[in-house]
Every structure is written in structure tokens, then in C-alpha cells.
């Protein structure tokens, strides 16, 4: 299966969606399976893009 490269904007959106789902009480594994990424990817993305807003992510490019 081919890998998909996510843009910075997509990553920030997925991190936000994950936070919403986690606040509803879903498990980490189920949230990231729904979003199409692994738990390890989530930790890597949070480390790099954790506190960014959309316009900051666009500047990161």
C-alpha cells in the first residue's frame, strides 16, 4: 500500500479532530484508525505541529 503524504494543514485539522473525539471519550486507537493514521504518527505529529494554528502551519512550509 502506498504512503500518503499529508500537508501541514491536513495534519493540524486531523489533530483538532482527534482532540474533539478524545474529549467525547473515544480511545486513542479508535480515533486514529478513524482518521487513517497510527498512534505513533499521532505522537510524532503532536510533537511537531502540536500548538500550531492553520495560518502558522501554512507558514511552516
C-alpha distance matrix in Angstrom:
0.0 3.8 6.6 9.4 12.9 15.5 19.0 21.9 23.2 20.1 20.2 23.9 23.5 20.9 23.3 26.2 24.6 23.8 27.4 28.7 26.8 27.8 31.4 31.3 30.8 27.1 25.5 23.2 20.3 20.7 21.0 17.8 15.8 17.5 16.7 13.0 13.4 14.6 18.3 18.0 16.6 19.6 22.1 20.9 21.1 24.5 25.8 25.1 25.5 27.6 30.8 29.9 30.8 29.1 31.6 31.2 27.4 28.0 30.5 28.1 26.2
3.8 0.0 3.8 6.6 9.8 12.8 16.1 19.2 20.7 17.9 18.1 21.9 21.8 19.7 22.0 24.9 23.7 23.3 26.8 28.2 26.8 27.9 31.3 31.6 31.4 27.9 26.4 23.8 21.4 21.8 21.5 18.1 16.8 18.2 16.6 13.1 13.2 14.9 18.5 17.9 15.8 18.8 21.3 19.6 19.5 23.1 24.3 23.1 23.4 25.9 28.9 27.7 28.5 26.7 28.8 28.5 24.7 25.0 27.3 25.0 22.9
6.6 3.8 0.0 3.8 6.5 9.5 12.9 15.8 17.5 14.9 14.7 18.5 18.8 16.7 18.8 21.8 21.0 20.5 23.8 25.5 24.4 25.3 28.7 29.3 29.1 25.8 24.3 21.4 19.3 20.1 19.3 15.8 15.2 16.6 14.5 11.1 10.6 12.4 15.8 14.9 12.5 15.5 17.9 16.0 15.8 19.4 20.5 19.3 19.7 22.2 25.2 24.0 25.1 23.4 25.6 25.0 21.2 21.8 24.1 21.6 19.7
9.4 6.6 3.8 0.0 3.8 6.2 9.6 12.7 14.1 11.4 11.8 15.5 15.6 14.0 16.4 19.2 18.5 18.5 21.8 23.3 22.5 23.8 26.9 27.6 27.9 24.7 23.7 20.8 19.2 19.6 18.2 14.9 14.7 15.4 12.7 10.0 10.0 12.6 15.8 15.3 12.2 14.6 17.3 15.5 14.3 17.9 19.4 17.8 17.5 20.1 22.9 21.4 22.0 20.1 22.3 22.0 18.2 18.6 21.2 19.0 17.1
12.9 9.8 6.5 3.8 0.0 3.8 6.6 9.6 11.6 9.7 9.8 13.5 14.3 13.2 15.2 18.1 18.1 18.3 21.2 23.0 22.8 23.8 26.7 27.9 28.3 25.5 24.5 21.4 20.4 21.1 19.2 15.9 16.6 17.1 13.9 11.9 11.2 13.7 16.3 15.3 11.8 14.0 16.3 13.9 12.4 16.1 17.2 15.1 14.8 17.9 20.4 18.6 19.4 17.5 19.3 18.8 15.0 15.3 17.6 15.4 13.4
15.5 12.8 9.5 6.2 3.8 0.0 3.8 6.5 8.0 5.9 6.4 9.9 10.6 9.9 12.0 14.6 14.8 15.4 18.1 19.8 19.9 21.2 23.8 25.0 25.8 23.3 22.7 19.6 19.2 19.6 17.2 14.3 15.5 15.5 11.9 10.9 10.4 13.3 15.4 14.9 11.2 12.4 15.0 12.9 10.5 13.8 15.5 13.3 12.2 15.1 17.4 15.4 15.9 14.0 16.1 15.9 12.1 12.6 15.4 13.5 12.0
19.0 16.1 12.9 9.6 6.6 3.8 0.0 3.8 5.4 5.2 6.3 8.8 10.0 10.7 12.4 14.4 15.4 16.5 18.6 20.3 21.1 22.4 24.6 26.1 27.3 25.2 24.8 21.8 21.9 22.3 19.4 16.9 18.5 18.1 14.4 14.1 13.6 16.4 18.1 17.5 13.7 14.3 16.5 14.2 11.3 14.2 15.7 12.8 11.2 14.4 16.0 13.4 13.6 11.2 12.8 12.7 9.0 9.0 11.8 10.4 8.8
21.9 19.2 15.8 12.7 9.6 6.5 3.8 0.0 3.8 5.5 5.1 6.3 8.7 9.9 10.6 12.5 14.3 15.3 16.8 18.7 20.1 21.0 22.8 24.8 26.1 24.4 24.1 21.0 21.8 22.4 19.2 17.0 19.3 18.9 15.1 15.5 14.5 16.8 17.7 17.0 13.4 13.3 15.0 12.8 9.5 11.7 13.1 10.0 7.9 11.2 12.4 9.7 10.1 8.3 10.0 9.3 5.5 6.7 9.3 7.7 7.5
23.2 20.7 17.5 14.1 11.6 8.0 5.4 3.8 0.0 3.8 5.4 5.2 6.2 8.7 10.0 10.8 12.4 14.3 15.6 16.9 18.6 20.0 21.5 23.2 24.9 23.4 23.8 21.0 22.0 22.0 18.6 16.9 19.2 18.1 14.3 15.5 15.2 18.0 18.9 19.0 15.4 14.6 16.8 15.3 11.7 13.2 15.3 12.7 9.8 12.2 12.7 9.8 8.8 6.1 8.5 9.2 6.0 6.6 10.2 9.8 9.8
20.1 17.9 14.9 11.4 9.7 5.9 5.2 5.5 3.8 0.0 3.8 5.5 5.1 6.1 8.6 9.9 10.5 12.1 14.3 15.4 16.4 18.1 20.0 21.3 22.8 20.9 21.1 18.5 19.0 18.8 15.6 13.7 15.7 14.5 10.8 11.7 11.9 15.0 16.4 16.8 13.2 12.6 15.4 14.4 10.9 12.9 15.4 13.4 10.8 12.9 14.2 12.1 11.5 9.2 12.1 12.8 9.4 10.3 13.8 12.9 12.6
20.2 18.1 14.7 11.8 9.8 6.4 6.3 5.1 5.4 3.8 0.0 3.8 5.4 5.1 6.1 8.6 9.8 10.4 12.4 14.4 15.3 16.2 18.4 20.1 21.2 19.3 19.1 16.1 16.9 17.3 14.1 12.0 14.6 14.1 10.4 11.3 10.3 12.7 13.5 13.7 10.1 9.2 11.8 10.7 7.1 9.1 11.7 10.0 7.6 9.6 11.6 10.1 10.7 9.7 12.7 12.2 8.9 11.0 13.8 12.1 12.5
23.9 21.9 18.5 15.5 13.5 9.9 8.8 6.3 5.2 5.5 3.8 0.0 3.8 5.5 5.1 6.3 8.7 9.9 10.8 12.6 14.4 15.3 16.8 18.9 20.4 19.2 19.4 16.7 18.2 18.5 14.9 13.6 16.6 15.7 12.2 14.0 13.2 15.3 15.4 15.8 12.7 10.8 12.8 12.3 8.5 9.0 11.7 10.2 6.7 7.9 8.9 7.2 7.2 6.7 10.2 9.9 7.4 10.0 12.7 11.7 13.0
23.5 21.8 18.8 15.6 14.3 10.6 10.0 8.7 6.2 5.1 5.4 3.8 0.0 3.8 5.4 5.1 6.2 8.6 10.0 10.8 12.4 14.2 15.5 17.0 18.9 17.6 18.4 16.2 17.6 17.1 13.4 12.7 15.3 13.6 10.3 12.7 12.9 15.6 16.0 17.2 14.1 12.1 14.8 14.9 11.2 11.7 14.9 13.8 10.4 11.0 11.8 10.3 9.2 8.1 11.8 12.6 10.3 12.1 15.3 14.8 15.7
20.9 19.7 16.7 14.0 13.2 9.9 10.7 9.9 8.7 6.1 5.1 5.5 3.8 0.0 3.8 5.4 5.0 6.0 8.6 9.9 10.4 12.0 14.2 15.4 16.8 14.9 15.3 12.9 13.9 13.5 10.0 8.9 11.6 10.3 6.9 9.4 9.4 11.9 12.4 14.0 11.1 9.1 12.3 12.8 9.6 10.4 13.9 13.4 10.7 11.0 12.9 12.2 12.1 11.5 15.2 15.3 12.7 14.9 17.9 16.7 17.4
23.3 22.0 18.8 16.4 15.2 12.0 12.4 10.6 10.0 8.6 6.1 5.1 5.4 3.8 0.0 3.8 5.5 5.1 6.3 8.8 10.0 10.4 12.3 14.5 15.5 14.2 14.3 11.7 13.6 13.9 10.3 9.5 12.9 12.2 9.4 11.8 10.7 12.2 11.6 12.9 10.6 7.7 10.0 11.0 7.9 7.4 11.1 11.2 8.5 7.8 9.8 10.1 10.7 11.3 14.9 14.4 12.2 15.2 17.6 16.1 17.6
26.2 24.9 21.8 19.2 18.1 14.6 14.4 12.5 10.8 9.9 8.6 6.3 5.1 5.4 3.8 0.0 3.8 5.4 5.1 6.4 8.8 9.9 10.8 12.8 14.7 14.1 15.1 13.3 15.6 15.2 11.4 11.8 14.9 13.4 11.0 14.1 13.8 15.5 14.8 16.5 14.3 11.3 13.4 14.7 11.5 10.4 13.9 14.0 10.8 9.5 10.2 10.3 9.8 10.6 14.3 14.4 13.0 15.7 18.3 17.5 19.2
24.6 23.7 21.0 18.5 18.1 14.8 15.4 14.3 12.4 10.5 9.8 8.7 6.2 5.0 5.5 3.8 0.0 3.8 5.5 5.2 6.3 8.6 10.0 10.9 12.9 11.7 13.2 11.8 13.7 12.5 8.7 9.7 12.3 10.2 8.3 11.9 12.4 14.4 14.2 16.6 14.5 11.7 14.5 16.1 13.2 12.6 16.4 16.7 13.8 12.8 13.8 14.0 13.3 13.4 17.2 17.7 15.9 18.2 21.1 20.3 21.5
23.8 23.3 20.5 18.5 18.3 15.4 16.5 15.3 14.3 12.1 10.4 9.9 8.6 6.0 5.1 5.4 3.8 0.0 3.8 5.4 5.1 6.0 8.5 9.9 10.8 9.3 10.0 8.2 10.4 9.9 6.2 7.2 10.4 9.3 7.8 11.1 10.7 11.9 11.0 13.6 12.2 9.0 11.7 13.9 11.6 10.7 14.5 15.5 13.3 11.8 13.7 14.6 14.9 15.5 19.3 19.1 17.1 19.9 22.5 21.2 22.5
27.4 26.8 23.8 21.8 21.2 18.1 18.6 16.8 15.6 14.3 12.4 10.8 10.0 8.6 6.3 5.1 5.5 3.8 0.0 3.8 5.5 5.1 6.1 8.7 10.0 9.8 10.9 9.6 12.7 12.5 9.1 10.6 13.9 12.8 11.6 14.8 14.2 14.9 13.2 15.6 14.6 11.0 12.6 15.1 12.8 10.9 14.4 15.8 13.4 11.0 12.1 13.7 14.0 15.4 19.0 18.7 17.4 20.4 22.7 21.6 23.5
28.7 28.2 25.5 23.3 23.0 19.8 20.3 18.7 16.9 15.4 14.4 12.6 10.8 9.9 8.8 6.4 5.2 5.4 3.8 0.0 3.8 5.5 5.2 6.5 9.1 9.3 11.6 11.4 14.2 12.9 9.7 12.0 14.7 12.7 12.1 15.7 16.0 17.1 15.9 18.7 17.5 14.1 16.2 18.6 16.1 14.5 18.1 19.2 16.5 14.3 14.9 16.0 15.5 16.5 20.1 20.5 19.4 22.0 24.6 23.9 25.6
26.8 26.8 24.4 22.5 22.8 19.9 21.1 20.1 18.6 16.4 15.3 14.4 12.4 10.4 10.0 8.8 6.3 5.1 5.5 3.8 0.0 3.8 5.4 5.1 6.8 5.9 8.5 8.8 11.2 9.4 6.6 9.7 11.8 10.0 10.3 13.8 14.3 15.2 14.1 17.4 16.7 13.5 15.9 18.6 16.6 15.4 19.0 20.4 18.1 16.2 17.5 18.7 18.5 19.2 23.0 23.2 21.6 24.2 27.0 25.9 27.3
27.8 27.9 25.3 23.8 23.8 21.2 22.4 21.0 20.0 18.1 16.2 15.3 14.2 12.0 10.4 9.9 8.6 6.0 5.1 5.5 3.8 0.0 3.8 5.3 5.2 5.1 6.6 6.9 10.1 9.5 7.2 10.0 12.6 11.9 12.2 15.3 14.9 14.8 12.9 16.0 15.9 12.5 14.1 17.3 15.9 14.1 17.5 19.5 17.6 15.2 16.7 18.6 19.0 20.4 24.0 23.7 22.3 25.3 27.6 26.3 28.0
31.4 31.3 28.7 26.9 26.7 23.8 24.6 22.8 21.5 20.0 18.4 16.8 15.5 14.2 12.3 10.8 10.0 8.5 6.1 5.2 5.4 3.8 0.0 3.8 5.3 7.4 9.7 10.5 13.8 13.0 10.8 13.7 16.2 15.1 15.3 18.6 18.4 18.5 16.5 19.4 19.3 15.7 17.0 20.0 18.4 16.1 19.4 21.3 19.2 16.3 17.0 19.1 19.2 20.8 24.3 24.2 23.3 26.3 28.5 27.5 29.5
31.3 31.6 29.3 27.6 27.9 25.0 26.1 24.8 23.2 21.3 20.1 18.9 17.0 15.4 14.5 12.8 10.9 9.9 8.7 6.5 5.1 5.3 3.8 0.0 3.8 5.9 9.3 11.2 13.9 12.2 10.5 14.0 15.8 14.2 15.2 18.6 19.0 19.3 17.8 21.1 21.0 17.7 19.4 22.5 20.9 19.0 22.5 24.3 22.1 19.5 20.4 22.1 21.8 23.0 26.6 26.8 25.7 28.5 31.0 30.1 31.8
30.8 31.4 29.1 27.9 28.3 25.8 27.3 26.1 24.9 22.8 21.2 20.4 18.9 16.8 15.5 14.7 12.9 10.8 10.0 9.1 6.8 5.2 5.3 3.8 0.0 3.8 6.6 9.2 11.8 10.6 9.9 13.4 15.0 14.2 15.7 18.6 18.6 18.2 16.3 19.7 20.2 17.1 18.5 21.9 20.9 19.0 22.2 24.5 22.8 20.2 21.5 23.6 23.9 25.2 28.8 28.7 27.4 30.3 32.7 31.4 33.1
27.1 27.9 25.8 24.7 25.5 23.3 25.2 24.4 23.4 20.9 19.3 19.2 17.6 14.9 14.2 14.1 11.7 9.3 9.8 9.3 5.9 5.1 7.4 5.9 3.8 0.0 3.8 6.6 8.5 6.8 6.5 10.1 11.3 10.7 12.6 15.2 15.3 15.0 13.5 17.1 17.6 14.8 16.7 20.0 19.1 17.9 21.1 23.2 21.7 19.6 21.5 23.2 23.6 24.6 28.3 28.1 26.4 29.2 31.8 30.3 31.6
25.5 26.4 24.3 23.7 24.5 22.7 24.8 24.1 23.8 21.1 19.1 19.4 18.4 15.3 14.3 15.1 13.2 10.0 10.9 11.6 8.5 6.6 9.7 9.3 6.6 3.8 0.0 3.8 5.5 5.4 6.3 8.8 10.1 10.8 12.5 14.4 13.8 12.6 10.7 14.3 15.4 13.0 14.5 17.9 17.7 16.6 19.5 21.9 21.0 19.0 21.4 23.3 24.3 25.4 29.0 28.4 26.4 29.4 31.8 29.9 31.2
23.2 23.8 21.4 20.8 21.4 19.6 21.8 21.0 21.0 18.5 16.1 16.7 16.2 12.9 11.7 13.3 11.8 8.2 9.6 11.4 8.8 6.9 10.5 11.2 9.2 6.6 3.8 0.0 3.8 5.6 5.2 6.3 8.6 10.0 10.7 12.3 10.9 9.4 7.1 10.7 11.7 9.2 10.8 14.1 14.0 13.2 16.0 18.4 17.7 16.0 18.7 20.6 21.9 22.9 26.5 25.6 23.5 26.5 28.7 26.6 27.8
20.3 21.4 19.3 19.2 20.4 19.2 21.9 21.8 22.0 19.0 16.9 18.2 17.6 13.9 13.6 15.6 13.7 10.4 12.7 14.2 11.2 10.1 13.8 13.9 11.8 8.5 5.5 3.8 0.0 3.8 5.5 5.4 6.1 8.6 10.0 10.5 9.4 7.5 6.3 10.0 11.3 10.0 11.9 14.8 15.1 15.1 17.7 19.8 19.5 18.3 21.4 22.9 24.2 24.8 28.4 27.5 25.0 27.8 30.2 27.9 28.6
20.7 21.8 20.1 19.6 21.1 19.6 22.3 22.4 22.0 18.8 17.3 18.5 17.1 13.5 13.9 15.2 12.5 9.9 12.5 12.9 9.4 9.5 13.0 12.2 10.6 6.8 5.4 5.6 3.8 0.0 3.8 5.6 5.1 6.1 8.7 9.9 10.1 9.6 9.4 13.2 13.7 12.2 14.7 17.4 17.0 17.1 20.2 21.9 21.0 19.9 22.6 23.8 24.5 24.8 28.5 28.2 25.6 28.1 30.9 28.9 29.6
21.0 21.5 19.3 18.2 19.2 17.2 19.4 19.2 18.6 15.6 14.1 14.9 13.4 10.0 10.3 11.4 8.7 6.2 9.1 9.7 6.6 7.2 10.8 10.5 9.9 6.5 6.3 5.2 5.5 3.8 0.0 3.8 5.5 5.1 6.3 8.7 8.9 9.3 9.0 12.6 12.3 10.1 13.0 15.6 14.5 14.4 17.8 19.3 17.9 16.8 19.2 20.2 20.8 21.0 24.8 24.6 22.2 24.7 27.5 25.7 26.5
17.8 18.1 15.8 14.9 15.9 14.3 16.9 17.0 16.9 13.7 12.0 13.6 12.7 8.9 9.5 11.8 9.7 7.2 10.6 12.0 9.7 10.0 13.7 14.0 13.4 10.1 8.8 6.3 5.4 5.6 3.8 0.0 3.8 5.2 4.9 6.0 5.3 5.8 6.3 9.6 8.9 7.5 10.8 12.8 11.9 12.7 15.8 17.0 16.0 15.6 18.5 19.3 20.2 20.2 23.8 23.3 20.5 23.0 25.6 23.6 24.1
15.8 16.8 15.2 14.7 16.6 15.5 18.5 19.3 19.2 15.7 14.6 16.6 15.3 11.6 12.9 14.9 12.3 10.4 13.9 14.7 11.8 12.6 16.2 15.8 15.0 11.3 10.1 8.6 6.1 5.1 5.5 3.8 0.0 3.8 5.4 5.1 5.9 6.6 8.4 11.6 11.1 10.7 13.9 15.6 15.0 16.2 19.2 20.2 19.4 19.2 22.2 22.7 23.4 23.0 26.6 26.4 23.4 25.5 28.3 26.3 26.4
17.5 18.2 16.6 15.4 17.1 15.5 18.1 18.9 18.1 14.5 14.1 15.7 13.6 10.3 12.2 13.4 10.2 9.3 12.8 12.7 10.0 11.9 15.1 14.2 14.2 10.7 10.8 10.0 8.6 6.1 5.1 5.2 3.8 0.0 3.8 5.5 7.9 9.7 11.3 14.5 13.4 12.4 15.9 17.5 16.2 17.2 20.5 21.2 19.7 19.5 22.0 22.2 22.3 21.6 25.3 25.6 22.7 24.6 27.7 26.2 26.3
16.7 16.6 14.5 12.7 13.9 11.9 14.4 15.1 14.3 10.8 10.4 12.2 10.3 6.9 9.4 11.0 8.3 7.8 11.6 12.1 10.3 12.2 15.3 15.2 15.7 12.6 12.5 10.7 10.0 8.7 6.3 4.9 5.4 3.8 0.0 3.8 5.9 8.7 10.5 13.1 11.1 10.1 13.9 15.0 13.1 14.5 17.8 18.0 16.3 16.6 19.1 18.9 19.0 18.2 21.8 22.0 19.0 20.8 24.0 22.4 22.4
13.0 13.1 11.1 10.0 11.9 10.9 14.1 15.5 15.5 11.7 11.3 14.0 12.7 9.4 11.8 14.1 11.9 11.1 14.8 15.7 13.8 15.3 18.6 18.6 18.6 15.2 14.4 12.3 10.5 9.9 8.7 6.0 5.1 5.5 3.8 0.0 3.8 7.1 10.0 12.0 10.0 10.4 14.1 14.6 13.3 15.5 18.3 18.4 17.3 18.1 21.0 20.7 21.2 20.1 23.5 23.5 20.1 21.7 24.8 22.9 22.4
13.4 13.2 10.6 10.0 11.2 10.4 13.6 14.5 15.2 11.9 10.3 13.2 12.9 9.4 10.7 13.8 12.4 10.7 14.2 16.0 14.3 14.9 18.4 19.0 18.6 15.3 13.8 10.9 9.4 10.1 8.9 5.3 5.9 7.9 5.9 3.8 0.0 3.8 6.8 8.3 6.3 7.2 10.6 11.1 10.4 12.7 15.2 15.5 15.1 15.9 19.1 19.1 20.3 19.7 22.9 22.3 19.0 21.0 23.6 21.3 21.1
14.6 14.9 12.4 12.6 13.7 13.3 16.4 16.8 18.0 15.0 12.7 15.3 15.6 11.9 12.2 15.5 14.4 11.9 14.9 17.1 15.2 14.8 18.5 19.3 18.2 15.0 12.6 9.4 7.5 9.6 9.3 5.8 6.6 9.7 8.7 7.1 3.8 0.0 3.8 5.4 5.2 6.4 9.0 10.0 10.6 12.4 14.5 15.6 15.9 16.2 19.7 20.4 22.0 22.0 25.2 24.1 21.0 23.4 25.6 22.9 23.1
18.3 18.5 15.8 15.8 16.3 15.4 18.1 17.7 18.9 16.4 13.5 15.4 16.0 12.4 11.6 14.8 14.2 11.0 13.2 15.9 14.1 12.9 16.5 17.8 16.3 13.5 10.7 7.1 6.3 9.4 9.0 6.3 8.4 11.3 10.5 10.0 6.8 3.8 0.0 3.8 5.4 5.0 6.5 8.8 9.9 10.6 12.6 14.5 15.0 14.5 18.1 19.4 21.4 22.1 25.2 23.8 21.1 23.9 25.9 23.1 23.9
18.0 17.9 14.9 15.3 15.3 14.9 17.5 17.0 19.0 16.8 13.7 15.8 17.2 14.0 12.9 16.5 16.6 13.6 15.6 18.7 17.4 16.0 19.4 21.1 19.7 17.1 14.3 10.7 10.0 13.2 12.6 9.6 11.6 14.5 13.1 12.0 8.3 5.4 3.8 0.0 3.8 5.3 5.2 6.3 8.6 10.0 10.8 12.7 14.0 14.1 17.9 19.1 21.5 22.2 25.1 23.2 20.4 23.2 24.8 21.7 22.3
16.6 15.8 12.5 12.2 11.8 11.2 13.7 13.4 15.4 13.2 10.1 12.7 14.1 11.1 10.6 14.3 14.5 12.2 14.6 17.5 16.7 15.9 19.3 21.0 20.2 17.6 15.4 11.7 11.3 13.7 12.3 8.9 11.1 13.4 11.1 10.0 6.3 5.2 5.4 3.8 0.0 3.8 5.5 5.1 6.0 8.5 9.8 10.6 11.5 12.3 16.0 16.6 18.8 19.1 21.9 20.2 17.2 19.8 21.5 18.5 18.9
19.6 18.8 15.5 14.6 14.0 12.4 14.3 13.3 14.6 12.6 9.2 10.8 12.1 9.1 7.7 11.3 11.7 9.0 11.0 14.1 13.5 12.5 15.7 17.7 17.1 14.8 13.0 9.2 10.0 12.2 10.1 7.5 10.7 12.4 10.1 10.4 7.2 6.4 5.0 5.3 3.8 0.0 3.8 5.5 5.1 6.0 8.5 10.0 10.0 9.9 13.5 14.5 16.6 17.4 20.4 18.9 16.2 19.2 21.1 18.4 19.4
22.1 21.3 17.9 17.3 16.3 15.0 16.5 15.0 16.8 15.4 11.8 12.8 14.8 12.3 10.0 13.4 14.5 11.7 12.6 16.2 15.9 14.1 17.0 19.4 18.5 16.7 14.5 10.8 11.9 14.7 13.0 10.8 13.9 15.9 13.9 14.1 10.6 9.0 6.5 5.2 5.5 3.8 0.0 3.8 5.5 5.1 6.2 8.8 9.9 9.3 13.0 14.7 17.4 18.8 21.5 19.3 17.1 20.4 21.6 18.6 20.1
20.9 19.6 16.0 15.5 13.9 12.9 14.2 12.8 15.3 14.4 10.7 12.3 14.9 12.8 11.0 14.7 16.1 13.9 15.1 18.6 18.6 17.3 20.0 22.5 21.9 20.0 17.9 14.1 14.8 17.4 15.6 12.8 15.6 17.5 15.0 14.6 11.1 10.0 8.8 6.3 5.1 5.5 3.8 0.0 3.8 5.5 5.2 6.4 8.5 9.3 13.0 13.9 16.9 17.9 20.1 17.8 15.2 18.3 19.2 16.0 17.1
21.1 19.5 15.8 14.3 12.4 10.5 11.3 9.5 11.7 10.9 7.1 8.5 11.2 9.6 7.9 11.5 13.2 11.6 12.8 16.1 16.6 15.9 18.4 20.9 20.9 19.1 17.7 14.0 15.1 17.0 14.5 11.9 15.0 16.2 13.1 13.3 10.4 10.6 9.9 8.6 6.0 5.1 5.5 3.8 0.0 3.8 5.4 5.2 5.5 6.8 10.4 10.8 13.4 14.2 16.7 14.6 11.9 15.0 16.4 13.5 14.7
24.5 23.1 19.4 17.9 16.1 13.8 14.2 11.7 13.2 12.9 9.1 9.0 11.7 10.4 7.4 10.4 12.6 10.7 10.9 14.5 15.4 14.1 16.1 19.0 19.0 17.9 16.6 13.2 15.1 17.1 14.4 12.7 16.2 17.2 14.5 15.5 12.7 12.4 10.6 10.0 8.5 6.0 5.1 5.5 3.8 0.0 3.8 5.5 5.3 4.2 7.9 9.6 12.5 14.2 16.7 14.5 12.6 16.2 17.3 14.7 16.7
25.8 24.3 20.5 19.4 17.2 15.5 15.7 13.1 15.3 15.4 11.7 11.7 14.9 13.9 11.1 13.9 16.4 14.5 14.4 18.1 19.0 17.5 19.4 22.5 22.2 21.1 19.5 16.0 17.7 20.2 17.8 15.8 19.2 20.5 17.8 18.3 15.2 14.5 12.6 10.8 9.8 8.5 6.2 5.2 5.4 3.8 0.0 3.8 6.0 5.7 8.9 10.6 14.1 16.0 17.9 15.0 13.5 17.0 17.3 14.3 16.5
25.1 23.1 19.3 17.8 15.1 13.3 12.8 10.0 12.7 13.4 10.0 10.2 13.8 13.4 11.2 14.0 16.7 15.5 15.8 19.2 20.4 19.5 21.3 24.3 24.5 23.2 21.9 18.4 19.8 21.9 19.3 17.0 20.2 21.2 18.0 18.4 15.5 15.6 14.5 12.7 10.6 10.0 8.8 6.4 5.2 5.5 3.8 0.0 3.8 5.9 8.6 8.9 12.3 13.7 15.1 12.2 10.3 13.6 13.8 10.6 12.7
25.5 23.4 19.7 17.5 14.8 12.2 11.2 7.9 9.8 10.8 7.6 6.7 10.4 10.7 8.5 10.8 13.8 13.3 13.4 16.5 18.1 17.6 19.2 22.1 22.8 21.7 21.0 17.7 19.5 21.0 17.9 16.0 19.4 19.7 16.3 17.3 15.1 15.9 15.0 14.0 11.5 10.0 9.9 8.5 5.5 5.3 6.0 3.8 0.0 3.8 6.0 5.6 8.7 10.1 12.0 9.5 7.6 11.2 12.0 9.5 11.9
27.6 25.9 22.2 20.1 17.9 15.1 14.4 11.2 12.2 12.9 9.6 7.9 11.0 11.0 7.8 9.5 12.8 11.8 11.0 14.3 16.2 15.2 16.3 19.5 20.2 19.6 19.0 16.0 18.3 19.9 16.8 15.6 19.2 19.5 16.6 18.1 15.9 16.2 14.5 14.1 12.3 9.9 9.3 9.3 6.8 4.2 5.7 5.9 3.8 0.0 3.8 5.8 8.9 11.4 13.6 11.2 10.3 14.0 14.8 12.8 15.5
30.8 28.9 25.2 22.9 20.4 17.4 16.0 12.4 12.7 14.2 11.6 8.9 11.8 12.9 9.8 10.2 13.8 13.7 12.1 14.9 17.5 16.7 17.0 20.4 21.5 21.5 21.4 18.7 21.4 22.6 19.2 18.5 22.2 22.0 19.1 21.0 19.1 19.7 18.1 17.9 16.0 13.5 13.0 13.0 10.4 7.9 8.9 8.6 6.0 3.8 0.0 3.8 6.7 10.0 11.7 9.4 9.7 13.4 13.8 12.6 15.8
29.9 27.7 24.0 21.4 18.6 15.4 13.4 9.7 9.8 12.1 10.1 7.2 10.3 12.2 10.1 10.3 14.0 14.6 13.7 16.0 18.7 18.6 19.1 22.1 23.6 23.2 23.3 20.6 22.9 23.8 20.2 19.3 22.7 22.2 18.9 20.7 19.1 20.4 19.4 19.1 16.6 14.5 14.7 13.9 10.8 9.6 10.6 8.9 5.6 5.8 3.8 0.0 3.8 6.6 8.1 5.8 6.2 9.7 10.3 9.6 12.7
30.8 28.5 25.1 22.0 19.4 15.9 13.6 10.1 8.8 11.5 10.7 7.2 9.2 12.1 10.7 9.8 13.3 14.9 14.0 15.5 18.5 19.0 19.2 21.8 23.9 23.6 24.3 21.9 24.2 24.5 20.8 20.2 23.4 22.3 19.0 21.2 20.3 22.0 21.4 21.5 18.8 16.6 17.4 16.9 13.4 12.5 14.1 12.3 8.7 8.9 6.7 3.8 0.0 3.8 5.7 5.3 6.2 8.8 10.2 10.7 13.3
29.1 26.7 23.4 20.1 17.5 14.0 11.2 8.3 6.1 9.2 9.7 6.7 8.1 11.5 11.3 10.6 13.4 15.5 15.4 16.5 19.2 20.4 20.8 23.0 25.2 24.6 25.4 22.9 24.8 24.8 21.0 20.2 23.0 21.6 18.2 20.1 19.7 22.0 22.1 22.2 19.1 17.4 18.8 17.9 14.2 14.2 16.0 13.7 10.1 11.4 10.0 6.6 3.8 0.0 3.8 5.4 5.1 6.4 8.9 9.9 11.7
31.6 28.8 25.6 22.3 19.3 16.1 12.8 10.0 8.5 12.1 12.7 10.2 11.8 15.2 14.9 14.3 17.2 19.3 19.0 20.1 23.0 24.0 24.3 26.6 28.8 28.3 29.0 26.5 28.4 28.5 24.8 23.8 26.6 25.3 21.8 23.5 22.9 25.2 25.2 25.1 21.9 20.4 21.5 20.1 16.7 16.7 17.9 15.1 12.0 13.6 11.7 8.1 5.7 3.8 0.0 3.8 5.4 5.1 6.4 8.8 10.6
31.2 28.5 25.0 22.0 18.8 15.9 12.7 9.3 9.2 12.8 12.2 9.9 12.6 15.3 14.4 14.4 17.7 19.1 18.7 20.5 23.2 23.7 24.2 26.8 28.7 28.1 28.4 25.6 27.5 28.2 24.6 23.3 26.4 25.6 22.0 23.5 22.3 24.1 23.8 23.2 20.2 18.9 19.3 17.8 14.6 14.5 15.0 12.2 9.5 11.2 9.4 5.8 5.3 5.4 3.8 0.0 3.8 5.4 5.1 6.3 9.3
27.4 24.7 21.2 18.2 15.0 12.1 9.0 5.5 6.0 9.4 8.9 7.4 10.3 12.7 12.2 13.0 15.9 17.1 17.4 19.4 21.6 22.3 23.3 25.7 27.4 26.4 26.4 23.5 25.0 25.6 22.2 20.5 23.4 22.7 19.0 20.1 19.0 21.0 21.1 20.4 17.2 16.2 17.1 15.2 11.9 12.6 13.5 10.3 7.6 10.3 9.7 6.2 6.2 5.1 5.4 3.8 0.0 3.8 5.4 5.0 7.1
28.0 25.0 21.8 18.6 15.3 12.6 9.0 6.7 6.6 10.3 11.0 10.0 12.1 14.9 15.2 15.7 18.2 19.9 20.4 22.0 24.2 25.3 26.3 28.5 30.3 29.2 29.4 26.5 27.8 28.1 24.7 23.0 25.5 24.6 20.8 21.7 21.0 23.4 23.9 23.2 19.8 19.2 20.4 18.3 15.0 16.2 17.0 13.6 11.2 14.0 13.4 9.7 8.8 6.4 5.1 5.4 3.8 0.0 3.8 5.4 5.8
30.5 27.3 24.1 21.2 17.6 15.4 11.8 9.3 10.2 13.8 13.8 12.7 15.3 17.9 17.6 18.3 21.1 22.5 22.7 24.6 27.0 27.6 28.5 31.0 32.7 31.8 31.8 28.7 30.2 30.9 27.5 25.6 28.3 27.7 24.0 24.8 23.6 25.6 25.9 24.8 21.5 21.1 21.6 19.2 16.4 17.3 17.3 13.8 12.0 14.8 13.8 10.3 10.2 8.9 6.4 5.1 5.4 3.8 0.0 3.8 5.4
28.1 25.0 21.6 19.0 15.4 13.5 10.4 7.7 9.8 12.9 12.1 11.7 14.8 16.7 16.1 17.5 20.3 21.2 21.6 23.9 25.9 26.3 27.5 30.1 31.4 30.3 29.9 26.6 27.9 28.9 25.7 23.6 26.3 26.2 22.4 22.9 21.3 22.9 23.1 21.7 18.5 18.4 18.6 16.0 13.5 14.7 14.3 10.6 9.5 12.8 12.6 9.6 10.7 9.9 8.8 6.3 5.0 5.4 3.8 0.0 3.8
26.2 22.9 19.7 17.1 13.4 12.0 8.8 7.5 9.8 12.6 12.5 13.0 15.7 17.4 17.6 19.2 21.5 22.5 23.5 25.6 27.3 28.0 29.5 31.8 33.1 31.6 31.2 27.8 28.6 29.6 26.5 24.1 26.4 26.3 22.4 22.4 21.1 23.1 23.9 22.3 18.9 19.4 20.1 17.1 14.7 16.7 16.5 12.7 11.9 15.5 15.8 12.7 13.3 11.7 10.6 9.3 7.1 5.8 5.4 3.8 0.0
